[in-house]
Amino acid sequence: MNVLIVEDEPFAQQELKRLLAAIRRDIIVLDCIDSVEDTIHWLRSNPLPDLIFLDIQLSDGLSFEIFRQEKILCPVIFTTAFDEYAIQAFKVNSIDYLLKPVKQSELSSALSKFDDVKASWQVQSRPAIDISVLEQLMQNPRKEYKARFIARIGDQIKHISIEDVSWFYAEDNVVFLITRTNNRYIIDYTLDQVSQQIDLSRFFRLNRSYIAAIQSIGKVNRYFNGRLLIELNPAAPEQVFVSRAKAQEFIEWLDK
C-alpha cells in the first residue's frame, strides 16, 4: 500500500512512519511533504497514492486549500492537534481523523476503516472531499486557542503546555495554574482572560473561581439546592460547586 504523508513537523513525520511500520509491513511511504504548495506540486507530478495522511495546519496554510486546487480521488486520513478542526474534517467525509500525538491503537483503527472501504472506493468517480463543505470551512476559519502558558518562578521563566493543565483557580486576585502532576504556578491573567483563550470544549468555567479541564473532572455529586459538587483531580483545597443555574450546561458539556 502506497502512502503519502503531508505533515510539517519533522518529529511527527518520523513518528507516523514508525507507527505505520510497526502496524503493517506492506505500507510504503512514498514521500513526506510539509507545505500546501509542495503537496500540490507533488500531486501534479506523481500518480495518486492509495492513501494520504494529511495534517490540517501546514507550514504555509491550511491543507484544505489543496482540495480547492486539485481533485483528489484517493482516501484521506486527517491528522490534527485541534479537536474543532478534527470534527470538521471528519464531517467532510474523510476516512478518519487522528488527534496528535497519534496513538498506535487509533492509527491501527483508522487503517482498518481504510481496509473496509477501499474495495468499494471508486477511484475515478468519488472525490475524497466534498468541496461545498470545504468552502464553508474556509469561510469560517478555526479560532486560535492558547497552546501554553508562561509562569515566572523567581528569575526563571517556565512554559506549561495546555495539555498538562488540570485546572485554574483565582484566590485574592491571583490566578493559579494547576498541572496534572499537582504543580502550582502563578500566571499573569485573570480567569476571564483565560476563558477567552482556551478551548471551551475541553475546559469549563465551574464558577467564579475555577476553570477545569475535562480530564480533571472526577466525581460529580448532586448537592443541596440543585448545585453540583465537583471532585477535581488533583484535588482542590476546598469544595468546588457548580451553581444550580449552570448545572444543566455543565452536564451537557460533559456529554459532548
N, C-alpha and C positions, 0 to 999 in steps of 0.2 A: 504494500500500500504506500503510495507516494503522498507525502505530506509537506505542506508549506507552512512555515511559522512566520507570522508577522508580529513582531514584538520589539519594542525599542529599548528594553533593559537587558543588557548582556547576561546578567545573572539569571534573569527569568528565562531567557532563551536557553541557556545551558541546563537549567533545572527541568524545563519542559522536555528537552531532548533526553535527559537522563531518565525521567519518568516514563517516557514513551518506550525507550529501550528496555526498561525493566518490566514493562507490561507485555510488550509484544515484539517478537524478533522480526516480523515481516514488515515493519514500518521503516521506510526510507525517508529521511528528512532531506528534501531537495535543496532547501535554502532557508536562511533566516534573514528577514528584512526588517528594517527599523523605521521606515517612513512611508507616508502615503504616496509620495512621488515615486520612490523606488519600487513600491509594490505595483503601481500602475504600469511602470516600465517593464517589470518582470512578467506581469500577466500578458502584456502585449508581445513579449518576446519568447514565451515558453508555452508548451501545452498545459492545460489546466491540471492541477494535481487531483488526487482522489478526495482530499480533504484539506481545508485551510483552518489553522488556528490563528485567530485574529484578535489582537489586542485592540481595545476601543480607542484608547488615548495613545497616539503615536507622537514621535518627536516633532512632526510638523503639522499636527492637527488630528481631527477625529477620523478614524478609519472608515466611518460611514461615507466619507467623500469618495472613497474608492468605487462604491457602487453607483455613484452618480456619473462616473466617467467610464466604467467598464461593466459589461453584462456578465456577471459571474454565474456560471451554471453548475458549480460543484457545491457540495455541502460545506457549511461553515460552523465552527465552534468558537464562540466569542470567549475571550478572557478579559477580565477587568478587576480593578481594585474597588470599583464603585458599585454598590448594590443597585442604585437607581438606574444606572445605565445597563446593568446586567439584566434587570427585569425588562427594560425597554427592548434591548437587543433580542431577548428570548421571544418576545411577542412579535418580532419581525420575521419569525419562522426559521431561525437558525436551528441546527440540530440540537444545540445545548449551549449553556454558558458555564464558565468556571470562574469562581472568585479567587483572586490571589490572596495569599500564596496558594498555588494549586496543590491539592492533596491527591495522592496516588489513587485512593479509592474513588474519588469523584471523577478523576480523569478516566479511570477504567470504566466507570458507569457511562460516561459520555461516549466512549468508544463503542460500548455495547449498543447504545442508541444509534450510532452511525451504522453498525452492522445490521441493525433491524431495518433500516430504511434504504440502505444502499442498493439493494436488489430492485426496489421499486422506483428508484430515483431516475427520472427521465432526463438524461444529460442535455439533450437538445431542446427541451421544452419547458423545464421547470426552473425558473430563476431561484437563486439561493435567497434573495432578498426581495421583499415587497417594496417597490420603490415609492409607492404612495405613502406608506407608513414611514419610510426613511425620510421623506420630505418633511413630515411632521416633526420627527426627531431633530432634524437640522434646524427647524424654525424655533424649537423650544430647547435650547441647549441646557446641559446639566448645570445645576448650581454647584459652585466650588465649595467644598467643605474643608475645614481645617484638618490637616494631617498630623500635626504635632503641636505641642505647647512648650514654651520656654519657661524654665524655673531658675531662679537665682539662689545659690547656696553659698553665702559668703561672697568670695571673689570668683566662684565657679559658676558657669552657666551650663545648665543641663537641659537636653531636649527629651521630651516624653512623647512617644507615638500615641496617637489616639486609640490604637488597638490595645494599648496597655492600660487605658484609663478605665477604672471601675465606676467611680462617681466623683462629683464635685459637690462641695458644700461651702456655705458662707457663714462666717461667725465674726461678729464685731467688725463688719465692713472689710473683712479679709476673706478672699476666696482660696480654698484649698483644693488640690487635685489629689485623689487617692488612687494608687495603682492597684493592679491585680495582686501584687505581692505586698500590699498594705504599706507602701511607702507614701509619705505625705509631703506635698510640695505647695508652696505659695505661688500663685500666678497673678499677673497684673491685669486681671479682667474682672468685671462684675459678672454675676450669674446671668444677667440679661444679655451681656455681650457674648458670653459663652454659648448661650442657647441660639444666638443668631449665626454662629459659625460652625455648629456641629450638625450632623445628620440626625434629624429628629425621628427618623425611622429606627435608629439604633439607640437613641437617648431619649429620656422622658423627664420633664420638669415635674418632680413629685410634689413639690411645694415651694414656698418662697426661699427655702434654704438648701434644697437638694436637687441635683440633676443626676440621674443614674443611667448607666449603660445596661442594655438588655441582659448581658451576661452576668451582671452583678445582682440581679433580682433573684432572691431566694424564695422563702415562703411569703405568701400573700394571705393575710388573715382578715376576715370580716371583723369590724370593731364597732364600738358604740357609736350611735347616731349616723350610721351609714358610711363611716370612714373605713379606710383600709390601712392595716398595719403592715408595713413592708420590712422584711428582713433582708439586709444588704450583705453582700459578700465582696470584700471583707466587711465585718460588722461595723455599724456606725456607733458613735459614742453615746447615742440617745435613741429613743424610739422615733421612727420616721413614719409619718402618716400621709396618705393621700386623702384630700377632703372629699366629702360626700359629692360636691359639685363636679369633681374631676374623676370620681371613681369609675364611671362608665367609660370615659375616654381612655383611662389607663387600661382597663380590661380589654378594650378594643385594640389598643396598641400592642398589648401582649399577644393578641390573637392574630396579628398580621403575619 
